[in-house]
Amino acid sequence: AWIAAGYPVEEGEGRPRTRRHFTARLDHGAVADAGDVARALETGTAQLVDARSAPRFRGEEAEPRPGVRPGHMPGARNVHYAALQSE
């Protein structure tokens, strides 16, 4: 399809055209810490969603990860991750 569209091609080992420097920066507005989550649950300013299976969410099924208590945080809603997958 690339060739049929008339785009350029080349042979051999690929290599970047120029060297670039990248510095990762944390966007604090896109990440919530434990304090942010606790405040959101207290004030109702955000909805916490738990993507585990319903039995794990309800605490009826053991957690496969060591140290994780069964059940969910008060105020959380359950939306299983499989319901979020696109086709």
PyMOL commands that set and color helices and strands:
alter all, ss='L'
color gray80, all
select helices_A, chain A and resi 28-30+34-43+54-57+81-84
alter helices_A, ss='H'
color red, helices_A
select strands_A, chain A and resi 49-50+77-78
alter strands_A, ss='S'
color yellow, strands_A
deselect
rebuild
show_as cartoon
